[in-house]
Amino acid sequence: MAFSYDKLWKLLIDKKMNKVALRDAIGISPTTLSKLSRDQYVSMEVLGKICEKLNCDISDIVEYKRDLEDK
């Protein structure tokens, strides 16, 4: 199971905001921002803060990517 935050980065570009500004605005650590940048898991609390700050829905920032495994 994999998630992608590519939609988040595109939304930030549209809002003329960079990653560090987002981090400071919602009060997350540099480690959490790094996890987002590497498409790693973060808490729902963090995702909720992002949605609140950017006035968007979770589907606007996160995308589920199916693992394509040969079975």
N, CA, C and O atoms as a GROMACS GRO file, in nm:
protein
  284
    1MET      N    1   0.085  -0.117   0.000
    1MET     CA    2   0.000   0.000   0.000
    1MET      C    3   0.089   0.124   0.000
    1MET      O    4   0.184   0.132   0.078
    2ALA      N    5   0.059   0.219  -0.087
    2ALA     CA    6   0.141   0.339  -0.096
    2ALA      C    7   0.053   0.462  -0.116
    2ALA      O    8  -0.051   0.456  -0.181
    3PHE      N    9   0.097   0.570  -0.060
    3PHE     CA   10   0.028   0.697  -0.077
    3PHE      C   11   0.123   0.797  -0.138
    3PHE      O   12   0.244   0.792  -0.116
    4SER      N   13   0.068   0.889  -0.215
    4SER     CA   14   0.147   0.993  -0.278
    4SER      C   15   0.093   1.130  -0.237
    4SER      O   16  -0.028   1.150  -0.229
    5TYR      N   17   0.184   1.222  -0.211
    5TYR     CA   18   0.145   1.358  -0.175
    5TYR      C   19   0.173   1.455  -0.290
    5TYR      O   20   0.184   1.576  -0.268
    6ASP      N   21   0.184   1.404  -0.412
    6ASP     CA   22   0.209   1.489  -0.528
    6ASP      C   23   0.103   1.597  -0.543
    6ASP      O   24   0.134   1.710  -0.582
    7LYS      N   25  -0.021   1.564  -0.513
    7LYS     CA   26  -0.130   1.662  -0.522
    7LYS      C   27  -0.106   1.777  -0.424
    7LYS      O   28  -0.138   1.892  -0.455
    8LEU      N   29  -0.050   1.748  -0.308
    8LEU     CA   30  -0.020   1.852  -0.210
    8LEU      C   31   0.081   1.950  -0.267
    8LEU      O   32   0.063   2.071  -0.255
    9TRP      N   33   0.188   1.899  -0.328
    9TRP     CA   34   0.293   1.986  -0.380
    9TRP      C   35   0.239   2.074  -0.494
    9TRP      O   36   0.277   2.190  -0.506
   10LYS      N   37   0.151   2.018  -0.576
   10LYS     CA   38   0.089   2.097  -0.684
   10LYS      C   39  -0.001   2.205  -0.628
   10LYS      O   40  -0.005   2.317  -0.679
   11LEU      N   41  -0.074   2.171  -0.521
   11LEU     CA   42  -0.162   2.269  -0.457
   11LEU      C   43  -0.080   2.382  -0.396
   11LEU      O   44  -0.120   2.499  -0.403
   12LEU      N   45   0.033   2.348  -0.335
   12LEU     CA   46   0.120   2.453  -0.279
   12LEU      C   47   0.169   2.547  -0.387
   12LEU      O   48   0.175   2.668  -0.365
   13ILE      N   49   0.205   2.494  -0.502
   13ILE     CA   50   0.249   2.578  -0.613
   13ILE      C   51   0.137   2.673  -0.654
   13ILE      O   52   0.159   2.792  -0.675
   14ASP      N   53   0.016   2.619  -0.666
   14ASP     CA   54  -0.099   2.701  -0.704
   14ASP      C   55  -0.124   2.813  -0.604
   14ASP      O   56  -0.166   2.923  -0.641
   15LYS      N   57  -0.097   2.785  -0.476
   15LYS     CA   58  -0.120   2.884  -0.370
   15LYS      C   59   0.005   2.969  -0.343
   15LYS      O   60   0.008   3.049  -0.249
   16LYS      N   61   0.108   2.950  -0.427
   16LYS     CA   62   0.234   3.025  -0.413
   16LYS      C   63   0.292   3.014  -0.272
   16LYS      O   64   0.332   3.113  -0.210
   17MET      N   65   0.296   2.889  -0.224
   17MET     CA   66   0.348   2.860  -0.091
   17MET      C   67   0.453   2.751  -0.104
   17MET      O   68   0.436   2.658  -0.182
   18ASN      N   69   0.562   2.762  -0.028
   18ASN     CA   70   0.662   2.656  -0.033
   18ASN      C   71   0.648   2.563   0.087
   18ASN      O   72   0.568   2.588   0.177
   19LYS      N   73   0.724   2.457   0.087
   19LYS     CA   74   0.714   2.354   0.191
   19LYS      C   75   0.746   2.410   0.329
   19LYS      O   76   0.679   2.375   0.427
   20VAL      N   77   0.846   2.494   0.338
   20VAL     CA   78   0.886   2.548   0.468
   20VAL      C   79   0.776   2.640   0.522
   20VAL      O   80   0.748   2.639   0.642
   21ALA      N   81   0.715   2.718   0.436
   21ALA     CA   82   0.604   2.805   0.480
   21ALA      C   83   0.487   2.721   0.532
   21ALA      O   84   0.425   2.756   0.632
   22LEU      N   85   0.458   2.611   0.464
   22LEU     CA   86   0.352   2.522   0.511
   22LEU      C   87   0.389   2.464   0.647
   22LEU      O   88   0.307   2.462   0.739
   23ARG      N   89   0.512   2.416   0.659
   23ARG     CA   90   0.558   2.359   0.786
   23ARG      C   91   0.540   2.459   0.900
   23ARG      O   92   0.488   2.423   1.006
   24ASP      N   93   0.582   2.582   0.879
   24ASP     CA   94   0.571   2.684   0.982
   24ASP      C   95   0.426   2.720   1.012
   24ASP      O   96   0.390   2.744   1.127
   25ALA      N   97   0.343   2.722   0.909
   25ALA     CA   98   0.202   2.761   0.926
   25ALA      C   99   0.122   2.660   1.007
   25ALA      O  100   0.030   2.697   1.080
   26ILE      N  101   0.156   2.532   0.994
   26ILE     CA  102   0.077   2.430   1.066
   26ILE      C  103   0.152   2.372   1.186
   26ILE      O  104   0.096   2.291   1.260
   27GLY      N  105   0.275   2.412   1.205
   27GLY     CA  106   0.350   2.372   1.324
   27GLY      C  107   0.394   2.227   1.327
   27GLY      O  108   0.383   2.160   1.429
   28ILE      N  109   0.444   2.178   1.212
   28ILE     CA  110   0.497   2.041   1.211
   28ILE      C  111   0.650   2.047   1.212
   28ILE      O  112   0.709   2.151   1.183
   29SER      N  113   0.710   1.936   1.245
   29SER     CA  114   0.856   1.930   1.254
   29SER      C  115   0.918   1.911   1.115
   29SER      O  116   0.850   1.868   1.022
   30PRO      N  117   1.046   1.944   1.103
   30PRO     CA  118   1.116   1.917   0.977
   30PRO      C  119   1.113   1.768   0.940
   30PRO      O  120   1.111   1.732   0.823
   31THR      N  121   1.113   1.682   1.041
   31THR     CA  122   1.108   1.537   1.016
   31THR      C  123   0.976   1.498   0.950
   31THR      O  124   0.974   1.417   0.858
   32THR      N  125   0.867   1.554   0.997
   32THR     CA  126   0.736   1.524   0.939
   32THR      C  127   0.728   1.576   0.796
   32THR      O  128   0.674   1.508   0.709
   33LEU      N  129   0.782   1.694   0.772
   33LEU     CA  130   0.785   1.748   0.636
   33LEU      C  131   0.869   1.658   0.545
   33LEU      O  132   0.834   1.636   0.429
   34SER      N  133   0.977   1.606   0.597
   34SER     CA  134   1.061   1.513   0.521
   34SER      C  135   0.986   1.386   0.487
   34SER      O  136   0.999   1.334   0.376
   35LYS      N  137   0.906   1.336   0.581
   35LYS     CA  138   0.825   1.216   0.555
   35LYS      C  139   0.726   1.242   0.443
   35LYS      O  140   0.706   1.158   0.356
   36LEU      N  141   0.663   1.359   0.445
   36LEU     CA  142   0.570   1.394   0.337
   36LEU      C  143   0.644   1.399   0.203
   36LEU      O  144   0.593   1.351   0.102
   37SER      N  145   0.761   1.456   0.203
   37SER     CA  146   0.839   1.469   0.079
   37SER      C  147   0.879   1.333   0.022
   37SER      O  148   0.897   1.319  -0.099
   38ARG      N  149   0.892   1.233   0.110
   38ARG     CA  150   0.931   1.099   0.067
   38ARG      C  151   0.813   1.003   0.056
   38ARG      O  152   0.831   0.882   0.047
   39ASP      N  153   0.691   1.059   0.056
   39ASP     CA  154   0.568   0.979   0.045
   39ASP      C  155   0.559   0.872   0.153
   39ASP      O  156   0.514   0.760   0.127
   40GLN      N  157   0.602   0.906   0.274
   40GLN     CA  158   0.592   0.815   0.386
   40GLN      C  159   0.469   0.849   0.469
   40GLN      O  160   0.407   0.954   0.450
   41TYR      N  161   0.433   0.759   0.559
   41TYR     CA  162   0.314   0.778   0.640
   41TYR      C  163   0.331   0.893   0.739
   41TYR      O  164   0.436   0.909   0.801
   42VAL      N  165   0.225   0.972   0.752
   42VAL     CA  166   0.215   1.076   0.856
   42VAL      C  167   0.079   1.060   0.922
   42VAL      O  168  -0.009   0.992   0.868
   43SER      N  169   0.061   1.120   1.035
   43SER     CA  170  -0.064   1.103   1.109
   43SER      C  171  -0.180   1.176   1.041
   43SER      O  172  -0.161   1.270   0.965
   44MET      N  173  -0.300   1.129   1.072
   44MET     CA  174  -0.420   1.195   1.022
   44MET      C  175  -0.430   1.336   1.079
   44MET      O  176  -0.487   1.424   1.015
   45GLU      N  177  -0.375   1.357   1.197
   45GLU     CA  178  -0.375   1.490   1.258
   45GLU      C  179  -0.299   1.588   1.170
   45GLU      O  180  -0.344   1.701   1.148
   46VAL      N  181  -0.185   1.546   1.119
   46VAL     CA  182  -0.106   1.632   1.031
   46VAL      C  183  -0.182   1.660   0.902
   46VAL      O  184  -0.189   1.774   0.857
   47LEU      N  185  -0.240   1.557   0.844
   47LEU     CA  186  -0.318   1.576   0.721
   47LEU      C  187  -0.436   1.668   0.745
   47LEU      O  188  -0.471   1.749   0.659
   48GLY      N  189  -0.498   1.656   0.862
   48GLY     CA  190  -0.609   1.744   0.897
   48GLY      C  191  -0.565   1.890   0.908
   48GLY      O  192  -0.636   1.980   0.863
   49LYS      N  193  -0.449   1.912   0.968
   49LYS     CA  194  -0.396   2.049   0.980
   49LYS      C  195  -0.369   2.109   0.842
   49LYS      O  196  -0.396   2.226   0.817
   50ILE      N  197  -0.315   2.027   0.753
   50ILE     CA  198  -0.287   2.074   0.616
   50ILE      C  199  -0.418   2.112   0.547
   50ILE      O  200  -0.427   2.218   0.485
   51CYS      N  201  -0.518   2.026   0.558
   51CYS     CA  202  -0.648   2.053   0.494
   51CYS      C  203  -0.709   2.181   0.549
   51CYS      O  204  -0.765   2.262   0.475
   52GLU      N  205  -0.699   2.198   0.681
   52GLU     CA  206  -0.756   2.318   0.742
   52GLU      C  207  -0.684   2.444   0.692
   52GLU      O  208  -0.749   2.542   0.657
   53LYS      N  209  -0.553   2.440   0.690
   53LYS     CA  210  -0.475   2.557   0.649
   53LYS      C  211  -0.497   2.590   0.501
   53LYS      O  212  -0.509   2.707   0.465
   54LEU      N  213  -0.503   2.488   0.416
   54LEU     CA  214  -0.516   2.511   0.272
   54LEU      C  215  -0.663   2.514   0.227
   54LEU      O  216  -0.692   2.533   0.109
   55ASN      N  217  -0.755   2.497   0.322
   55ASN     CA  218  -0.898   2.500   0.293
   55ASN      C  219  -0.932   2.402   0.180
   55ASN      O  220  -0.988   2.439   0.077
   56CYS      N  221  -0.898   2.275   0.204
   56CYS     CA  222  -0.919   2.174   0.101
   56CYS      C  223  -0.964   2.043   0.166
   56CYS      O  224  -0.970   2.032   0.288
   57ASP      N  225  -0.994   1.945   0.083
   57ASP     CA  226  -1.033   1.813   0.127
   57ASP      C  227  -0.911   1.721   0.122
   57ASP      O  228  -0.816   1.749   0.048
   58ILE      N  229  -0.912   1.615   0.199
   58ILE     CA  230  -0.797   1.524   0.201
   58ILE      C  231  -0.767   1.466   0.063
   58ILE      O  232  -0.651   1.440   0.030
   59SER      N  233  -0.870   1.447  -0.017
   59SER     CA  234  -0.849   1.393  -0.153
   59SER      C  235  -0.777   1.493  -0.244
   59SER      O  236  -0.730   1.457  -0.352
   60ASP      N  237  -0.768   1.620  -0.199
   60ASP     CA  238  -0.695   1.721  -0.275
   60ASP      C  239  -0.545   1.716  -0.249
   60ASP      O  240  -0.467   1.777  -0.321
   61ILE      N  241  -0.504   1.641  -0.145
   61ILE     CA  242  -0.362   1.639  -0.110
   61ILE      C  243  -0.299   1.500  -0.107
   61ILE      O  244  -0.177   1.487  -0.112
   62VAL      N  245  -0.382   1.396  -0.098
   62VAL     CA  246  -0.331   1.259  -0.087
   62VAL      C  247  -0.393   1.173  -0.196
   62VAL      O  248  -0.512   1.184  -0.226
   63GLU      N  249  -0.311   1.086  -0.254
   63GLU     CA  250  -0.360   0.992  -0.353
   63GLU      C  251  -0.311   0.853  -0.318
   63GLU      O  252  -0.194   0.834  -0.283
   64TYR      N  253  -0.400   0.756  -0.327
   64TYR     CA  254  -0.365   0.617  -0.301
   64TYR      C  255  -0.310   0.556  -0.428
   64TYR      O  256  -0.373   0.562  -0.534
   65LYS      N  257  -0.193   0.497  -0.418
   65LYS     CA  258  -0.130   0.429  -0.532
   65LYS      C  259  -0.129   0.280  -0.503
   65LYS      O  260  -0.069   0.235  -0.406
   66ARG      N  261  -0.194   0.205  -0.588
   66ARG     CA  262  -0.196   0.060  -0.570
   66ARG      C  263  -0.062  -0.002  -0.605
   66ARG      O  264   0.003   0.037  -0.702
   67ASP      N  265  -0.022  -0.098  -0.524
   67ASP     CA  266   0.098  -0.175  -0.552
   67ASP      C  267   0.063  -0.276  -0.662
   67ASP      O  268  -0.033  -0.352  -0.649
   68LEU      N  269   0.138  -0.276  -0.766
   68LEU     CA  270   0.114  -0.373  -0.874
   68LEU      C  271   0.208  -0.490  -0.856
   68LEU      O  272   0.323  -0.486  -0.900
   69GLU      N  273   0.157  -0.594  -0.792
   69GLU     CA  274   0.238  -0.713  -0.768
   69GLU      C  275   0.184  -0.828  -0.851
   69GLU      O  276   0.063  -0.846  -0.863
   70ASP      N  277   0.273  -0.904  -0.908
   70ASP     CA  278   0.232  -1.026  -0.980
   70ASP      C  279   0.203  -1.134  -0.878
   70ASP      O  280   0.287  -1.167  -0.794
   71LYS      N  281   0.083  -1.190  -0.886
   71LYS     CA  282   0.046  -1.294  -0.791
   71LYS      C  283   0.032  -1.426  -0.860
   71LYS      O  284   0.001  -1.526  -0.797
   0.00000   0.00000   0.00000
